[in-house]
Every structure is written in structure tokens, then in C-alpha cells.
């Protein structure tokens, strides 16, 4: 378990991870593009284990670092400061938000593989990208709990994946290794393991917008490791056209 978790991006996913980490006894250093002062309320809520910094400072401070910003801004990540770090990448490609990006429209590369190309000195692990911030918070359970959920991870470095799995375990989930960064598309938008299994079945009679907002507030249902493996195995690669799920 890391002593300090660095967070680059402190929106919905980042702040939820920070809350889970503090509850697990992990110090957190939060950052965003607006500056440390914008995080004063969140740091006050989290207590003495939390601090705010610049992205570069959060990168240096973290034993592990989570990057959770809109994918379109991936090239602003501080590559030098992240060198030598295991970096957990929560980012997904949402064309509705990021605009059309040829790399992904043509399936030439996965988003995490592109991030790895930018962060040449780091080891990237895809994680926390297939669940909303709300269910990330509500479904966390202690190790061994019968209703514990699992989350997929993907990466090219075995040690970085072990480090990511230990963090995920500390935060209340099992980790399921689904392969390399080239395999990470299997947990991205439009795939069977993305978001919907953790939300459960919506009430009947809801319109599209109502279903969307219901999903962002649903308490969630457990998705164990065996089910994650089954869903990942059903994934079929294709163009990303899913409705955007706010996650950063």
C-alpha cells in the first residue's frame, strides 16, 4: 500500500479516490489545472492526510500517481515529474467531449497506449475507467466481503500492475488483470464491462436522459471478479459512440 497517493485531476473520480484513500490510511496530494487554492474545501473535508499542490508537485509526492483529466489534455501531463512512477490512467475517449481524435476513430492505438507514449519514463496502468464516481464510492468493501466488486486493470509492466492491484485492494475492490495496454480497450466505453454492470437494471419507463441521471445516482450492484472476466471476454472492438459519463 502506498504511503502517499498523488492525484492529477480532482474532479468526481479524483475526489472519490482521495476519500477512499484517506479512509484507508493513505496520504493524498491533490492537484488540478486551476491551482491548489481551488482545492481548499476538499482538502479541509478530507482532513490532515490531504494536501493540495501543483500537478508537478503531486507527481513528485506520490508513491503512485493517478491521472484523471479529460483525455484531450493528456499531453499536458508533466512527463518529467512522472518519470519512474507507476501511473494509473482513468481516462477514456469521449468524442462528445474531446472532439474526434483520429487515433481512436481508426483504432490505431488505445488511449492508455497513447498516454504511455507521452509518459516515456513512467509505467502506465489503465484503472478506474469503467465505473462512475458514485458507484466507485458506494461499492467499496473490505477485503473478503461477500459483496465485493472487482475492477479491471491493464498494463505492460508486471510490477506496476501489482502496485495498482494493491492500491485497488486497499480502496475496497479486487483487481482483475485483463492484459496489456493494447488490451485496455476491453474496459472502455461501449464494452460490456463499462459502467452498466455496476449500476444495475434501471427502473422501467425511464427516458434516455432519466436513465442517464438515474445511473449516476444508483447505489450500484456488486460485480465480482468472475463476472468482470466474463464481460471482458465478450468485448468487441468498435467505434466509440457511447453517451458521455462524467468521470473527471
SEBARO-639060 format. One line per 3 residues: number of its first residue (from 1); for each residue x negated, y, z negated of N, C-alpha, C. Coordinates in steps of 0.2 Angstrom, whole numbers, plus 5000, padded with zeros to 4 digits. Atoms other than C-alpha are relative to their C-alpha. Last residue first. Example, Ala and Ser with C-alpha at 12.3 -4.5 7.8 and 13.67 -1.06 7.14 Angstrom:
<pts>
2	5004/4994/5001/4932/4995/4964/5004/5005/4997 ~ 4996/4994/5000/4938/4978/4961/4996/5006/5000
</pts>
This chain:
<pts>
248	5006/4996/5002/5067/5068/5071/5003/5007/4998 ~ 5004/5003/5004/5080/5055/5073/4994/5004/4997 ~ 5005/4995/5003/5095/5062/5082/4996/4996/4995
245	4999/5001/5007/5102/5048/5092/4995/5004/4997 ~ 5005/4998/5005/5103/5053/5110/5002/4999/4993 ~ 4999/4994/5004/5115/5044/5121/4995/5001/4995
242	4995/5000/5007/5107/5030/5130/5001/5007/4998 ~ 4994/4995/4999/5101/5032/5148/5004/5000/4994 ~ 4998/4998/5006/5083/5024/5148/5006/5005/5001
239	5000/4993/5001/5080/5015/5164/5003/5002/4993 ~ 4997/4996/4995/5078/4996/5162/5000/5007/4999 ~ 5003/4994/4999/5069/4982/5153/5004/5004/5005
236	5001/5000/4993/5080/4968/5147/4998/5007/5002 ~ 5001/4993/4997/5080/4964/5128/4998/4999/5008 ~ 4995/4999/4995/5087/4947/5123/4999/5007/5004
233	5001/5004/4995/5071/4942/5114/5005/5001/5006 ~ 5006/4998/4996/5071/4957/5104/4999/4996/5006 ~ 4998/4994/4996/5089/4953/5098/4994/5002/5004
230	4995/5002/4995/5084/4936/5092/5002/5005/5005 ~ 5004/5004/4995/5068/4942/5083/5005/4998/5006 ~ 5004/4996/4996/5078/4955/5074/4996/4996/5006
227	4996/4997/4996/5091/4942/5069/4996/5005/5005 ~ 4998/5005/4994/5078/4931/5062/5004/5003/5005 ~ 5006/5001/4996/5070/4946/5052/5002/4995/5006
224	5005/5003/5002/5087/4951/5044/4995/4998/5005 ~ 5003/5004/4994/5098/4964/5049/4994/4997/4999 ~ 5007/5003/5000/5108/4970/5034/4999/4997/5007
221	4999/5007/5001/5124/4981/5038/4993/4997/5000 ~ 5004/5005/4996/5125/5000/5038/5001/4993/4997 ~ 5004/5002/5005/5132/5014/5026/4995/4994/5003
218	4998/5007/5003/5139/5022/5041/4995/4998/4995 ~ 4998/4999/5007/5135/5041/5043/5002/4993/4997 ~ 5005/4997/5004/5126/5042/5059/5001/5001/4993
215	5006/5004/5000/5137/5028/5067/4994/5004/4996 ~ 4999/5005/5004/5153/5038/5063/4993/4996/4999 ~ 5001/4997/5006/5146/5053/5072/5001/4995/4994
212	5007/4997/5001/5143/5043/5088/4999/5003/4993 ~ 5004/5006/5002/5159/5033/5086/4993/5002/4999 ~ 4998/5002/5007/5169/5050/5085/4995/4994/4998
209	5003/4995/5005/5160/5057/5100/5001/4998/4993 ~ 5007/5001/5000/5164/5041/5110/4997/5005/4995 ~ 5003/4997/4994/5182/5041/5104/4993/4999/5000
206	5004/4994/5000/5187/5030/5090/4998/5002/5007 ~ 4996/4994/4998/5202/5018/5091/4996/5006/5000 ~ 4997/5000/4993/5194/5003/5082/5003/5007/5001
203	4993/5001/5000/5182/5006/5067/5003/5001/5007 ~ 4996/4994/5002/5164/5004/5071/5007/4999/5000 ~ 4995/4999/4995/5155/4987/5070/5004/5006/4998
200	4994/5004/5001/5139/4988/5061/5005/5001/5005 ~ 4994/4996/5002/5126/5002/5059/5006/4996/4999 ~ 5001/4997/5007/5110/4992/5058/5006/5004/4998
197	4999/5006/5004/5115/4981/5074/5000/5003/4992 ~ 4993/5003/5001/5119/4997/5083/5000/4995/4995 ~ 4995/4996/5004/5102/5006/5081/5006/4996/4998
194	5000/4993/5001/5091/4998/5094/5006/5002/4997 ~ 5002/4999/5007/5089/4979/5093/5000/5007/4998 ~ 4996/5003/5005/5099/4975/5108/4999/5002/4993
191	5002/5007/5002/5089/4987/5119/5005/4998/4995 ~ 4996/5004/4996/5097/5004/5126/4998/4992/4999 ~ 4993/4998/4998/5084/5015/5117/5003/4995/5005
188	4998/4993/4998/5068/5007/5112/5007/5000/5002 ~ 4997/4998/5006/5064/4990/5102/5003/5007/5002 ~ 4995/5004/5002/5059/4980/5117/5004/5002/4994
185	4993/4998/4997/5050/4994/5125/5005/4996/4997 ~ 4996/4996/5005/5036/4990/5112/5006/5003/5003 ~ 4993/5003/5002/5030/4976/5122/5004/5004/4997
182	4996/5001/4994/5016/4986/5131/5006/4996/4999 ~ 4997/4994/4998/5011/4992/5114/5004/5000/5006 ~ 5004/4995/4999/5008/4974/5109/5004/5007/5002
179	5005/5000/4995/5019/4961/5101/4996/5006/5001 ~ 4997/5001/4994/5035/4960/5092/4995/5000/5006 ~ 5005/4998/4994/5028/4959/5075/5003/4998/5006
176	5000/5005/4995/5043/4959/5062/4996/5002/5006 ~ 5002/4998/4993/5042/4969/5047/4999/4994/5004 ~ 5005/5004/4997/5052/4967/5031/4998/5002/5007
173	4998/5004/4994/5060/4982/5024/4995/4995/5001 ~ 4993/5003/5001/5061/4992/5007/5002/4996/5006 ~ 4994/4995/4999/5048/5006/5008/5006/4996/5000
170	4999/4995/5006/5034/4995/5001/5006/5004/5000 ~ 4998/5005/5006/5037/4981/5014/5001/5005/4994 ~ 4993/5001/4999/5036/4995/5028/5003/4995/4994
167	4997/4993/5001/5019/5001/5021/5008/4998/5000 ~ 5000/4999/5008/5013/4983/5020/5003/5006/4998 ~ 4995/5005/5003/5019/4980/5038/5000/5001/4993
164	4993/4997/4999/5010/4996/5044/5005/4995/4997 ~ 4999/4994/5004/4994/4990/5037/5007/5003/5000 ~ 5000/5002/5007/4995/4973/5044/5001/5006/4996
161	4993/5003/5001/4999/4981/5061/5001/4997/4993 ~ 4995/4995/5000/4984/4992/5060/5007/4998/4999 ~ 5001/4997/5006/4973/4977/5056/5005/5006/4999
158	4997/5005/5005/4980/4967/5071/4999/5004/4993 ~ 5005/5001/5005/4977/4982/5083/5003/4996/4995 ~ 5005/5004/4998/4987/4982/5099/4994/4998/4995
155	5007/4997/5000/5003/4987/5092/4995/4996/5003 ~ 5004/5002/4994/5022/4983/5090/4993/5004/5000 ~ 5006/4996/4999/5033/4984/5075/4996/4997/5006
152	5005/5002/4996/5051/4978/5072/4994/5005/5000 ~ 5001/4995/4995/5061/4982/5057/4995/4997/5004 ~ 5006/5001/4997/5069/4969/5045/4999/5006/5005
149	5000/4999/4993/5084/4971/5033/4992/4999/5002 ~ 5006/4996/4998/5085/4964/5015/5000/5000/5008 ~ 4997/4995/4994/5102/4958/5010/4995/5004/5003
146	4997/5004/4995/5095/4943/5000/5003/5004/5006 ~ 4993/4999/5001/5083/4954/4990/5003/4996/5006 ~ 4996/5006/5002/5066/4946/4991/5007/5001/4999
143	5003/5006/4997/5056/4963/4992/5004/4994/4997 ~ 5006/5003/5002/5067/4977/4986/4998/4994/5003 ~ 4999/5005/5006/5080/4984/4997/4993/4998/4998
140	5006/5002/5003/5081/4999/5010/5001/4996/4994 ~ 5002/5007/5000/5097/4999/5019/4994/4997/4997 ~ 4995/5004/5004/5104/5016/5014/4998/4992/5000
137	4999/4999/5007/5089/5026/5018/5004/4995/4997 ~ 5007/5001/5003/5084/5019/5035/5000/5001/4993 ~ 5000/5007/5001/5103/5018/5039/4993/4998/4997
134	4995/5002/5006/5104/5037/5037/4999/4993/4998 ~ 5002/4998/5006/5088/5040/5047/5004/4998/4994 ~ 4999/4992/5001/5094/5031/5062/4997/5001/4993
131	4995/4999/5005/5085/5014/5066/5001/5007/4999 ~ 4994/5004/4998/5075/5008/5081/5006/5001/4995 ~ 4997/4996/4994/5060/5020/5080/5007/4997/5002
128	4994/4996/5002/5054/5015/5063/5003/5004/5005 ~ 4996/5002/5006/5038/5008/5070/5005/5005/4999 ~ 4993/4998/5000/5027/5008/5085/5003/4997/4994
125	4995/5005/5002/5009/5006/5079/5007/5003/5001 ~ 4993/4998/5000/4995/5017/5086/5004/4993/4999 ~ 4997/5006/4998/4976/5014/5082/5008/5001/4999
122	4995/5003/5005/4967/5031/5082/5002/4993/5003 ~ 5004/5002/5005/4951/5037/5092/5005/4997/4994 ~ 5005/5005/4999/4960/5039/5108/4996/4997/4995
119	5004/5001/5006/4975/5047/5102/4995/4995/5001 ~ 5002/4994/5003/4981/5053/5119/4996/5000/4994 ~ 5005/4997/4995/4980/5036/5127/4998/5007/4998
116	5006/5003/5001/4989/5029/5112/4994/5003/5004 ~ 5003/4997/5006/5003/5041/5114/4993/4997/4998 ~ 5002/4993/4998/5005/5035/5131/4998/5003/4994
113	5006/5000/4997/5005/5017/5125/4998/5006/5003 ~ 5006/5001/5005/5018/5022/5112/4994/4999/5004 ~ 5001/4993/5003/5030/5029/5126/4994/4999/4995
110	4996/4999/5005/5028/5013/5137/4998/5007/4996 ~ 5003/5000/5007/5020/5014/5153/5005/5001/4995 ~ 5007/5001/4999/5024/5013/5172/4996/4999/4993
107	5003/5006/5004/5042/5010/5169/4993/4999/5000 ~ 5002/5005/4996/5047/5022/5183/4997/4994/4996 ~ 4995/5002/4995/5058/5033/5173/4998/4995/5005
104	4996/5004/5003/5045/5032/5159/5006/4998/5005 ~ 5003/5006/5003/5030/5039/5167/5005/4995/4998 ~ 5001/5005/4995/5041/5051/5177/4997/4993/4998
101	5007/5001/5000/5047/5060/5162/4999/4994/5005 ~ 5002/5006/4997/5065/5067/5164/4992/5000/5001 ~ 5000/4999/4993/5069/5080/5151/4997/4994/5003
98	5007/4999/4998/5064/5078/5133/5000/5002/5007 ~ 5003/4995/5004/5082/5080/5125/4993/5001/5003 ~ 4995/4995/5002/5094/5071/5137/4996/5006/4996
95	5000/4995/4994/5079/5061/5144/5005/5006/4999 ~ 4993/4998/4998/5077/5053/5127/5000/5005/5005 ~ 4999/4996/4995/5060/5044/5125/5008/5001/5001
92	4997/5003/4994/5057/5037/5108/5001/5005/5006 ~ 4997/4996/4995/5045/5042/5094/5003/4996/5006 ~ 4992/5001/5000/5043/5033/5078/5003/5003/5006
89	4996/4996/4995/5024/5031/5080/5007/4998/5000 ~ 4994/5003/4999/5014/5024/5065/5004/5005/5004 ~ 4995/4995/4999/4996/5030/5066/5006/4996/5002
86	4994/5004/4997/4982/5019/5059/5006/5005/5000 ~ 4994/5001/5004/4968/5032/5057/5004/4995/5003 ~ 5002/5005/5005/4950/5032/5064/5006/4998/4995
83	5005/5005/4998/4953/5048/5074/4999/4996/4994 ~ 4997/5007/5001/4969/5057/5068/4995/4994/5002 ~ 4998/5001/5007/4961/5074/5065/5002/4993/4999
80	5006/5001/5004/4953/5073/5082/5001/4999/4993 ~ 5004/5006/4998/4969/5069/5091/4994/4999/4996 ~ 5008/4998/5001/4979/5083/5083/4996/4993/5000
77	5002/5003/5006/4997/5079/5090/4992/5001/5000 ~ 5002/4995/5005/5001/5092/5103/4998/4997/4994 ~ 5007/4998/4999/5001/5079/5117/4998/5006/4996
74	5005/5005/5003/5016/5070/5109/4993/5003/5001 ~ 5006/4996/5003/5027/5086/5111/4994/4995/4998 ~ 5003/4995/4995/5039/5078/5124/4994/5004/4997
71	5005/5003/4996/5041/5064/5112/4997/5005/5005 ~ 4998/5002/4994/5050/5074/5099/4995/4998/5005 ~ 4999/4993/4996/5041/5073/5083/5004/4998/5006
68	4993/5000/4998/5039/5058/5071/5002/5007/5002 ~ 4998/4995/4996/5021/5054/5068/5007/4999/5003 ~ 4995/5001/4996/5017/5043/5053/5001/5007/5004
65	4997/4994/4997/5000/5043/5046/5006/4998/5004 ~ 4996/5002/4994/4992/5030/5035/5003/5007/5002 ~ 5003/5006/4999/4978/5034/5022/5003/4997/5007
62	4996/5007/5000/4985/5051/5025/4995/4994/5000 ~ 4998/5002/5007/4975/5067/5020/5003/4993/5000 ~ 5006/5002/5004/4966/5070/5036/5002/4997/4994
59	5004/5005/4996/4982/5069/5047/4994/4998/4996 ~ 4996/5006/5002/4992/5079/5034/4996/4994/5003 ~ 5002/5001/5007/4978/5093/5035/5004/4993/4998
56	5007/5002/5001/4979/5093/5054/4998/4998/4993 ~ 5001/5007/4997/4998/5093/5054/4993/4998/5000 ~ 5000/5000/4993/4997/5108/5042/5000/4993/5003
53	5007/4999/4997/5001/5105/5024/5002/5002/5008 ~ 5000/4998/4993/5015/5102/5012/4994/5002/5003 ~ 5003/4993/4998/5014/5092/4996/5001/5001/5007
50	4999/4997/4993/5024/5078/4988/4996/5006/5000 ~ 5003/5005/4995/5020/5066/4973/5000/5003/5007 ~ 5008/5000/5000/5024/5080/4961/4996/4996/5004
47	5003/5000/5006/5043/5081/4966/4992/5000/5000 ~ 5003/5006/5000/5053/5076/4981/4995/5000/4994 ~ 4995/5005/5001/5066/5090/4979/4996/4993/4999
44	4998/4999/5007/5052/5103/4977/5005/4994/4999 ~ 5006/5001/5004/5043/5097/4993/5003/5000/4992 ~ 5000/5007/5000/5060/5097/5002/4994/4998/4996
41	4994/5003/5003/5063/5115/4997/4999/4992/5000 ~ 5001/4999/5007/5045/5121/5001/5006/4997/4996 ~ 4998/5006/5004/5045/5113/5018/5000/5001/4993
38	4993/5002/4998/5046/5129/5028/5002/4994/4997 ~ 4995/4996/5004/5031/5136/5019/5007/4998/5001 ~ 4999/5003/5006/5020/5122/5026/5005/5004/4996
35	5005/4998/5005/5021/5128/5044/5002/4998/4993 ~ 4998/4993/5002/5034/5128/5058/4996/5003/4994 ~ 5003/4995/4996/5027/5114/5068/5001/5007/4997
32	4996/4999/4994/5029/5101/5054/4997/5006/5004 ~ 5001/4994/4996/5020/5094/5039/5005/5000/5006 ~ 4995/4998/4995/5022/5083/5024/4997/5006/5005
29	5002/4994/4998/5009/5075/5013/5004/5002/5006 ~ 4998/4998/4994/5016/5061/5003/4997/5007/5002 ~ 5000/4992/4999/5010/5052/4988/5001/5001/5007
26	5005/4997/4995/5016/5034/4986/5000/5007/5001 ~ 5006/4998/5003/5025/5027/4971/4994/5002/5004 ~ 5005/5005/5000/5038/5018/4980/4994/5001/4996
23	4997/5005/5005/5051/5031/4976/4996/4994/4999 ~ 5001/4997/5007/5039/5044/4984/5003/4995/4995 ~ 5007/5001/5003/5038/5033/4999/4999/5002/4993
20	5002/5007/5002/5056/5031/5001/4993/4999/4998 ~ 4996/5002/5006/5059/5050/5000/4999/4993/4998 ~ 5003/4997/5006/5045/5053/5012/5004/4999/4994
17	5006/5004/5001/5052/5041/5025/4996/5003/4993 ~ 4997/5006/5003/5069/5050/5024/4994/4995/4998 ~ 4998/4999/5007/5060/5066/5026/5003/4994/4997
14	5006/4999/5004/5051/5060/5042/5002/5001/4992 ~ 5004/5006/5002/5066/5052/5049/4995/5001/4996 ~ 4996/5005/5004/5078/5067/5047/4996/4994/4999
11	4993/5000/4999/5065/5080/5051/5003/4995/4996 ~ 4996/5001/5007/5048/5081/5043/5007/5001/5001 ~ 4993/5000/4999/5036/5079/5058/5004/4998/4994
8	5000/4995/4995/5018/5074/5056/5007/5000/5003 ~ 4994/5000/4995/5019/5064/5040/4999/5006/5004 ~ 5000/4994/4996/5003/5058/5030/5006/5000/5005
5	4997/5001/4994/5006/5044/5017/5000/5007/5003 ~ 4997/4994/4998/4994/5044/5002/5003/4998/5008 ~ 4999/4995/5005/4989/5030/4991/5004/5006/5002
2	5004/4994/4999/4993/5017/5005/5001/5004/4993 ~ 4996/4994/5000/5000/5000/5000/4996/5006/5000
</pts>
